[in-house]
Amino acid sequence: MEKLTVLTLFGGNSSEHDVSTVSAQSVINNIPRDKYDVIMLGITKDGRWLRYNGDTANLPEDRWLEDEANLHPAYIVPDSSVGGIVEIVDGKAVTTKIDVVFPVLHGKNGEDGTVQGLLQLAELPFVGCDMLSSADCMDKAVTNALADRAGIDQAKWMGFTEYEYRSNPQKLLDEAVEKLGYPIFVKPANAGSSVGITKATDIHSLADGIETAFENDRKVVLEETVFGREVECAVLGNDEPIVATPGEIAPCNDFYDFDAKYVAGTSGLFIPARISEEQLKAVKQQAIKAYKALGCEGFSRVDFFVNDEQILLNEINTIPGFTSISMYPKLFEHSGVSYPELIDRLITLAIQRKESRR
């Protein structure tokens, strides 16, 4: 059987650039090479696109950018007749055909529908959610509104733009305290991996947290504090998605922020989650409901807060981490799907979606 060519996109102009390079290294090293040839296309922190032909060991900490002999400018173009990437080699444009794209991009400009829209214009099959569902899941205010509409339980919340806040900050601060009570989680609407998130315990920390959130986005979401276990579900599939055994995060910090996820490395991971069998079943059902309500395809990680009385949606991550410590591959590995098999399934799902829509 002829091998398919997989383009892996990594890096990106986002606050999660460094996490992406580590995820990409894991994905590339585990793609079954008996079935797929791999091309690497990196996006620098300042937005340059470069094909990289060197060692994947150089991806973390952007060491690949020091390997200049293996770097060439390269681009995905929206012209669907190209069917791949255009690379600049010795001043000449060279086209390389691509069968499928695996975006290993986290956060803004990669997980928010921007790249997915480009790939849809180029008519290239790609792993993961399409442009619309990616954008919907990236924007926490949109996610929450759609979840409310679908009847999916979640924490009380409110959202506003920077313009609305600047117009009458005291009004919104008072409304937040009355509606949500303390503590209040303050989040940029469009930022991943808990970047820019703070926990407010009084009016001063609430105002400060909002300013921190505005450093990352022009829209802010406030949520009431929910006490419960942080349970994560790995969902896989297009029209008939499946859910791996749910896992649980026990944060080493006050909450599961960026440091707890990627820096400290001491948060506890429990598979299965330490909840009852009945709750495990209910969480999986809610994960499928949320996945479908937001139009997800390919894969996503759907996160919940679970206590004795409630199962509340927290967020949906459409390109979850694929590092060696990431929950998504760990959950499927526990369910009997190895890392290479998981990647193979994701690529197959991308191709099947493309073929079903011709």
MIMI-454529 format. One record per residue (C-alpha): residue in three letters; chain; x, y, z. Coordinates in Angstrom, 1 decimal, always signed. Each point is the difference from the previous one (the first is absolute). Layout:
N
(Ala; A; (X; Y; Z))
...
//
This chain:
358
(Met; A; (+0.0; +0.0; +0.0))
(Glu; A; (+1.3; +3.4; -0.9))
(Lys; A; (+0.8; +2.2; +2.9))
(Leu; A; (-1.9; +3.2; +0.7))
(Thr; A; (+1.8; +3.3; +0.6))
(Val; A; (-0.9; +1.7; +3.3))
(Leu; A; (+0.9; +3.6; +0.6))
(Thr; A; (+0.4; +0.8; +3.7))
(Leu; A; (-0.5; +3.7; +0.9))
(Phe; A; (+1.6; +1.1; +3.2))
(Gly; A; (+1.1; +3.1; +2.0))
(Gly; A; (-2.2; +3.0; -0.8))
(Asn; A; (-0.3; +3.6; +1.0))
(Ser; A; (-1.7; -0.6; +3.4))
(Ser; A; (+0.8; -0.2; +3.7))
(Glu; A; (+0.0; -3.8; -0.4))
(His; A; (+2.7; -0.2; -2.6))
(Asp; A; (+2.5; -1.9; +2.2))
(Val; A; (-2.6; -2.6; +1.0))
(Ser; A; (-0.8; -0.5; -3.7))
(Thr; A; (+3.6; -0.9; -0.8))
(Val; A; (+0.1; -2.6; +2.7))
(Ser; A; (-3.4; -1.5; -1.1))
(Ala; A; (+1.1; +0.0; -3.6))
(Gln; A; (+3.2; -1.9; +0.8))
(Ser; A; (-2.1; -2.7; +1.7))
(Val; A; (-2.5; -0.2; -2.9))
(Ile; A; (+2.7; -0.2; -2.7))
(Asn; A; (+2.0; -2.6; +1.9))
(Asn; A; (-3.0; -2.2; +0.3))
(Ile; A; (-1.5; +0.3; -3.5))
(Pro; A; (+0.1; -3.6; -1.5))
(Arg; A; (+2.7; +0.3; -2.6))
(Asp; A; (-1.1; -3.1; -1.8))
(Lys; A; (-3.1; +1.9; -1.0))
(Tyr; A; (+1.0; +3.6; -0.1))
(Asp; A; (+2.8; +2.3; -1.2))
(Val; A; (+0.3; +3.1; +2.2))
(Ile; A; (+0.7; +3.6; -1.0))
(Met; A; (+0.6; +2.7; +2.8))
(Leu; A; (-1.2; +3.5; -0.4))
(Gly; A; (+0.7; +2.4; +2.9))
(Ile; A; (-1.4; +3.4; +0.8))
(Thr; A; (+2.3; +2.3; +2.0))
(Lys; A; (-1.1; +2.2; +2.8))
(Asp; A; (+0.1; +3.0; -2.3))
(Gly; A; (-2.1; -1.8; -2.6))
(Arg; A; (+2.5; -1.3; -2.6))
(Trp; A; (-0.7; -3.3; -1.7))
(Leu; A; (+2.9; -2.4; -0.5))
(Arg; A; (+0.4; -3.5; -1.2))
(Tyr; A; (+2.3; -2.0; +2.3))
(Asn; A; (+1.9; -3.1; -1.3))
(Gly; A; (+2.1; -0.6; +3.1))
(Asp; A; (-0.1; -2.1; +3.2))
(Thr; A; (-3.3; +0.1; +2.1))
(Ala; A; (+2.3; +0.2; +3.1))
(Asn; A; (+0.5; +3.6; -0.9))
(Leu; A; (-3.7; +1.0; +0.2))
(Pro; A; (-0.3; +0.8; +3.7))
(Glu; A; (+1.4; +3.4; +1.1))
(Asp; A; (+0.0; +1.0; -3.7))
(Arg; A; (+3.5; -1.6; -0.6))
(Trp; A; (-1.3; -0.8; -3.5))
(Leu; A; (+0.4; +3.6; -1.0))
(Glu; A; (+3.8; -0.3; +0.6))
(Asp; A; (+0.2; -2.8; -2.6))
(Glu; A; (+0.0; +2.5; -2.9))
(Ala; A; (+1.3; -2.6; -2.6))
(Asn; A; (-3.3; -1.8; +0.4))
(Leu; A; (-2.3; +3.0; -0.2))
(His; A; (-1.9; +1.5; -3.0))
(Pro; A; (-2.9; +2.4; -0.2))
(Ala; A; (-3.1; -1.9; -0.8))
(Tyr; A; (-3.7; +0.7; -0.1))
(Ile; A; (-3.5; -1.5; -0.2))
(Val; A; (-1.8; +2.1; -2.6))
(Pro; A; (-3.8; +0.2; -0.3))
(Asp; A; (+0.0; -0.9; -3.7))
(Ser; A; (-1.5; -3.5; +0.0))
(Ser; A; (+1.7; -1.0; -3.2))
(Val; A; (+3.4; -0.1; +1.8))
(Gly; A; (-0.9; -2.9; +2.3))
(Gly; A; (+2.9; +0.5; +2.3))
(Ile; A; (+2.7; +2.5; +1.0))
(Val; A; (+2.1; +2.4; -2.0))
(Glu; A; (+3.6; +0.1; +1.1))
(Ile; A; (+2.7; +2.5; -0.9))
(Val; A; (+3.2; -1.9; -0.8))
(Asp; A; (+3.0; +1.9; -1.6))
(Gly; A; (-2.3; +2.8; -1.0))
(Lys; A; (-2.4; -2.3; -1.8))
(Ala; A; (-3.6; -1.1; +1.0))
(Val; A; (-0.3; -3.7; +0.4))
(Thr; A; (-3.4; -1.7; +0.7))
(Thr; A; (-0.3; -3.1; +2.2))
(Lys; A; (-3.3; -1.9; -0.1))
(Ile; A; (-1.6; -0.7; +3.4))
(Asp; A; (-2.6; -2.7; +0.8))
(Val; A; (-1.0; +1.2; +3.4))
(Val; A; (+1.0; +2.6; +2.6))
(Phe; A; (+0.4; -0.5; +3.7))
(Pro; A; (-0.2; +3.4; +1.7))
(Val; A; (+1.9; -0.3; +3.3))
(Leu; A; (-0.8; +3.6; +1.0))
(His; A; (-1.3; +1.2; +3.3))
(Gly; A; (-1.8; +3.2; +0.8))
(Lys; A; (-0.4; +3.1; -2.2))
(Asn; A; (+0.8; -0.1; -3.7))
(Gly; A; (-0.1; -3.8; -0.1))
(Glu; A; (-2.8; -1.4; +2.1))
(Asp; A; (-2.5; +2.8; -0.6))
(Gly; A; (-1.1; -0.7; -3.5))
(Thr; A; (+2.5; +2.2; -1.8))
(Val; A; (+2.2; -2.8; -1.3))
(Gln; A; (-3.0; -2.3; -0.5))
(Gly; A; (-1.6; +2.6; -2.3))
(Leu; A; (+3.2; +0.1; -2.1))
(Leu; A; (+0.1; -3.8; -0.2))
(Gln; A; (-3.7; +0.0; -1.1))
(Leu; A; (+0.7; +2.5; -2.7))
(Ala; A; (+2.9; -2.0; -1.2))
(Glu; A; (-2.2; -3.1; +0.1))
(Leu; A; (+2.6; -2.0; +2.0))
(Pro; A; (-1.3; -2.7; +2.4))
(Phe; A; (+1.1; +0.8; +3.5))
(Val; A; (-0.2; -1.5; +3.5))
(Gly; A; (-2.5; +1.4; +2.5))
(Cys; A; (-2.9; +2.4; +0.1))
(Asp; A; (-0.9; +2.3; -2.9))
(Met; A; (+0.1; +3.8; -0.1))
(Leu; A; (-3.3; +0.6; +1.6))
(Ser; A; (+0.2; -2.5; +2.9))
(Ser; A; (+3.6; +1.0; +0.7))
(Ala; A; (-1.1; +3.7; +0.3))
(Asp; A; (-3.0; -0.9; +2.1))
(Cys; A; (+2.0; -2.0; +2.5))
(Met; A; (+2.9; +2.5; +0.2))
(Asp; A; (-2.3; +2.8; +1.0))
(Lys; A; (-1.1; -0.8; +3.5))
(Ala; A; (-3.0; +2.4; -0.2))
(Val; A; (-1.2; -1.7; -3.2))
(Thr; A; (+0.6; -3.5; +1.5))
(Asn; A; (-2.0; +0.9; +3.1))
(Ala; A; (-2.8; +1.5; -2.0))
(Leu; A; (-0.4; -3.0; -2.2))
(Ala; A; (+0.3; -2.3; +3.0))
(Asp; A; (-2.8; +1.9; +1.7))
(Arg; A; (-2.1; -0.3; -3.2))
(Ala; A; (+0.6; -3.8; -0.2))
(Gly; A; (-1.0; -0.5; +3.7))
(Ile; A; (+3.5; -1.0; +1.2))
(Asp; A; (+0.6; +0.9; +3.6))
(Gln; A; (+2.9; +2.3; +0.8))
(Ala; A; (+1.0; +2.6; +2.5))
(Lys; A; (-1.7; +3.4; +0.2))
(Trp; A; (+1.8; +2.4; -2.3))
(Met; A; (+0.0; +3.4; -1.7))
(Gly; A; (+2.0; +1.6; -2.7))
(Phe; A; (+0.8; +3.4; -1.4))
(Thr; A; (+2.3; +1.8; -2.4))
(Glu; A; (+2.7; +2.5; +1.0))
(Tyr; A; (-2.1; +2.8; -1.5))
(Glu; A; (-3.0; -0.9; +2.1))
(Tyr; A; (+2.2; -0.2; +3.1))
(Arg; A; (+1.7; +3.3; -0.5))
(Ser; A; (-3.4; +1.6; -0.6))
(Asn; A; (-1.2; -0.8; +3.5))
(Pro; A; (+2.4; -2.2; +2.0))
(Gln; A; (-1.8; +0.5; +3.4))
(Lys; A; (-3.3; -1.2; -1.5))
(Leu; A; (+1.6; -3.3; -1.3))
(Leu; A; (+2.0; -0.5; +3.2))
(Asp; A; (-3.1; +0.3; +2.1))
(Glu; A; (-2.0; -2.3; -2.3))
(Ala; A; (+2.7; -2.6; +0.1))
(Val; A; (+0.1; -0.1; +3.8))
(Glu; A; (-3.7; -0.1; +0.3))
(Lys; A; (-0.4; -2.8; -2.6))
(Leu; A; (+3.0; -2.1; +0.7))
(Gly; A; (+1.2; +0.6; +3.5))
(Tyr; A; (+3.7; -0.5; +1.1))
(Pro; A; (+2.3; -1.5; -0.9))
(Ile; A; (-0.4; +0.8; -3.7))
(Phe; A; (+2.2; -1.4; -2.8))
(Val; A; (+1.0; +2.6; -2.6))
(Lys; A; (+0.9; -1.2; -3.4))
(Pro; A; (+0.9; +1.4; -3.4))
(Ala; A; (-2.7; -1.3; -2.3))
(Asn; A; (+2.6; -1.1; -2.6))
(Ala; A; (+3.1; -1.4; +1.6))
(Gly; A; (+1.0; -3.6; +0.6))
(Ser; A; (+1.8; -2.0; +2.7))
(Ser; A; (-1.3; +2.3; +2.8))
(Val; A; (+2.1; +3.0; -1.3))
(Gly; A; (-1.1; +3.2; +1.6))
(Ile; A; (-2.4; -1.6; +2.4))
(Thr; A; (-0.2; +1.2; +3.6))
(Lys; A; (-2.2; -0.7; +3.1))
(Ala; A; (-1.6; +3.1; +1.6))
(Thr; A; (-0.9; +0.0; +3.7))
(Asp; A; (-1.0; +3.7; +0.3))
(Ile; A; (-0.8; +3.1; -2.1))
(His; A; (+3.7; +1.0; -0.3))
(Ser; A; (+1.2; -3.4; -1.2))
(Leu; A; (-3.0; -0.2; -2.3))
(Ala; A; (+0.9; +3.3; -1.7))
(Asp; A; (+3.6; -1.0; -0.2))
(Gly; A; (-0.9; -3.4; -1.5))
(Ile; A; (-2.1; +1.7; -2.6))
(Glu; A; (+2.9; +2.2; -1.0))
(Thr; A; (+2.2; -3.1; -0.2))
(Ala; A; (-2.6; -1.8; -2.2))
(Phe; A; (-0.1; +3.1; -2.4))
(Glu; A; (+3.7; -0.4; -0.5))
(Asn; A; (-0.8; -3.2; -1.8))
(Asp; A; (-3.3; +0.7; -1.7))
(Arg; A; (-2.6; +2.8; -0.6))
(Lys; A; (-2.8; -2.1; +1.5))
(Val; A; (-0.1; -1.4; +3.6))
(Val; A; (-2.1; -2.8; +1.6))
(Leu; A; (-0.7; -0.2; +3.7))
(Glu; A; (-1.1; -3.2; +1.6))
(Glu; A; (-1.1; -1.0; +3.5))
(Thr; A; (+2.3; -2.3; +1.9))
(Val; A; (-1.1; -3.7; -0.1))
(Phe; A; (+1.3; -2.4; +2.5))
(Gly; A; (+0.5; -3.5; -1.4))
(Arg; A; (+2.4; -2.3; -1.7))
(Glu; A; (+1.5; +1.1; -3.3))
(Val; A; (-0.9; -2.8; -2.4))
(Glu; A; (+1.2; -0.2; -3.6))
(Cys; A; (-1.5; -2.0; -2.9))
(Ala; A; (+1.9; -0.9; -3.2))
(Val; A; (-2.6; -0.1; -2.8))
(Leu; A; (+0.8; -1.5; -3.4))
(Gly; A; (-2.0; -0.2; -3.2))
(Asn; A; (-2.2; +1.8; -2.6))
(Asp; A; (-3.6; -1.1; -0.2))
(Glu; A; (+0.2; -2.7; +2.6))
(Pro; A; (+2.6; +1.2; +2.6))
(Ile; A; (+1.3; -2.2; +2.8))
(Val; A; (+1.3; +1.0; +3.5))
(Ala; A; (+3.0; -1.5; +1.7))
(Thr; A; (+0.0; -0.7; +3.8))
(Pro; A; (-0.3; +3.4; +1.7))
(Gly; A; (+3.0; +1.2; +2.0))
(Glu; A; (+0.5; +2.4; +2.8))
(Ile; A; (+2.4; +2.9; +0.6))
(Ala; A; (+1.0; +0.8; +3.6))
(Pro; A; (+1.7; +3.4; -0.5))
(Cys; A; (+3.2; +0.7; +1.9))
(Asn; A; (-1.0; +3.7; +0.1))
(Asp; A; (-3.1; +1.8; +1.1))
(Phe; A; (-1.5; -0.9; -3.3))
(Tyr; A; (+1.2; -1.6; -3.2))
(Asp; A; (+1.8; +2.9; -1.5))
(Phe; A; (+2.8; +0.1; -2.6))
(Asp; A; (+2.7; -0.6; +2.6))
(Ala; A; (-1.9; -3.0; +1.4))
(Lys; A; (-0.4; -1.5; -3.5))
(Tyr; A; (+3.4; +0.5; -1.5))
(Val; A; (+2.6; +1.4; +2.5))
(Ala; A; (-0.4; -1.4; +3.4))
(Gly; A; (-0.7; -3.6; -1.2))
(Thr; A; (-1.3; -1.1; +3.4))
(Ser; A; (-3.7; +0.0; -0.6))
(Gly; A; (-1.6; -3.4; +0.6))
(Leu; A; (-1.6; -2.0; -2.9))
(Phe; A; (-2.5; -2.8; +0.8))
(Ile; A; (-1.4; -2.4; -2.6))
(Pro; A; (-2.8; -0.8; +0.5))
(Ala; A; (-1.2; +3.1; +1.8))
(Arg; A; (-0.8; -0.5; +3.7))
(Ile; A; (-3.8; +0.1; -0.5))
(Ser; A; (-2.7; -2.6; +0.1))
(Glu; A; (-0.7; -2.4; -2.9))
(Glu; A; (-3.3; +1.8; -0.4))
(Gln; A; (+1.7; +3.4; -0.3))
(Leu; A; (+2.6; -1.4; -2.4))
(Lys; A; (-2.8; -1.1; -2.3))
(Ala; A; (-1.8; +3.3; +0.4))
(Val; A; (+3.1; +2.1; -0.7))
(Lys; A; (+0.6; -2.0; -3.2))
(Gln; A; (-3.5; +0.7; -1.1))
(Gln; A; (+0.3; +3.7; +0.7))
(Ala; A; (+3.3; +0.1; -1.9))
(Ile; A; (-1.7; -1.4; -3.1))
(Lys; A; (-2.9; +2.4; +0.4))
(Ala; A; (+2.4; +3.0; +0.2))
(Tyr; A; (+2.2; -1.2; -2.8))
(Lys; A; (-3.0; -0.3; -2.3))
(Ala; A; (-1.6; +3.3; +1.1))
(Leu; A; (+3.2; +1.9; -0.9))
(Gly; A; (+0.3; -1.8; -3.3))
(Cys; A; (+3.3; -1.7; +0.9))
(Glu; A; (+1.6; -2.5; -2.3))
(Gly; A; (+3.2; -2.1; +0.0))
(Phe; A; (+0.9; +0.5; +3.6))
(Ser; A; (-0.3; +2.3; +3.0))
(Arg; A; (+0.5; -0.2; +3.8))
(Val; A; (-3.2; +0.9; +1.9))
(Asp; A; (+0.6; +1.1; +3.6))
(Phe; A; (-2.4; +0.0; +2.9))
(Phe; A; (-0.3; +0.8; +3.7))
(Val; A; (-1.6; -2.9; +1.9))
(Asn; A; (-1.3; -0.1; +3.6))
(Asp; A; (-2.6; -2.1; +1.8))
(Glu; A; (-2.8; +2.1; -1.4))
(Gln; A; (+1.1; +1.3; -3.4))
(Ile; A; (+1.8; -0.6; -3.2))
(Leu; A; (+0.9; +3.4; -1.5))
(Leu; A; (+1.7; +0.7; -3.3))
(Asn; A; (+3.2; +1.9; +0.4))
(Glu; A; (+1.4; +0.3; -3.6))
(Ile; A; (+0.7; -1.7; -3.3))
(Asn; A; (+3.5; -0.1; -1.3))
(Thr; A; (+0.0; -0.8; -3.7))
(Ile; A; (+3.8; -0.6; -0.3))
(Pro; A; (+0.9; -1.5; +3.3))
(Gly; A; (+3.6; -0.4; +1.1))
(Phe; A; (+1.9; -3.0; -1.5))
(Thr; A; (+3.1; +0.3; +2.2))
(Ser; A; (+1.3; -3.0; +2.0))
(Ile; A; (-2.0; +1.2; +3.0))
(Ser; A; (-3.2; +1.0; -1.8))
(Met; A; (-3.3; -1.6; +1.0))
(Tyr; A; (-1.6; -0.5; -3.4))
(Pro; A; (+2.5; -2.8; -1.2))
(Lys; A; (+0.3; -1.3; +3.5))
(Leu; A; (-3.8; -0.5; +0.3))
(Phe; A; (-0.2; -2.0; -3.3))
(Glu; A; (+3.1; -2.0; +0.9))
(His; A; (-1.8; -1.1; +3.2))
(Ser; A; (-3.0; -0.9; -2.2))
(Gly; A; (+2.2; -2.3; -2.1))
(Val; A; (+0.9; +2.4; -2.9))
(Ser; A; (+3.7; +0.5; -0.3))
(Tyr; A; (+1.5; +3.4; -1.0))
(Pro; A; (+0.9; -1.0; -3.6))
(Glu; A; (-3.4; -1.6; -0.5))
(Leu; A; (-1.7; +3.1; +1.3))
(Ile; A; (+1.8; +2.2; -2.5))
(Asp; A; (-0.8; -2.5; -2.8))
(Arg; A; (-3.7; +0.2; +1.0))
(Leu; A; (+0.1; +3.9; +0.0))
(Ile; A; (+1.5; +0.1; -3.4))
(Thr; A; (-2.5; -2.5; -1.3))
(Leu; A; (-2.9; +2.0; +1.4))
(Ala; A; (+1.3; +3.1; -1.8))
(Ile; A; (+0.1; -1.7; -3.3))
(Gln; A; (-3.4; -1.6; +0.5))
(Arg; A; (-1.5; +3.4; +0.8))
(Lys; A; (+1.5; +1.5; -3.2))
(Glu; A; (-1.3; -2.9; -2.2))
(Ser; A; (-3.5; +0.1; +1.5))
(Arg; A; (-0.4; +3.7; -1.0))
(Arg; A; (+1.1; -0.1; -3.6))
//
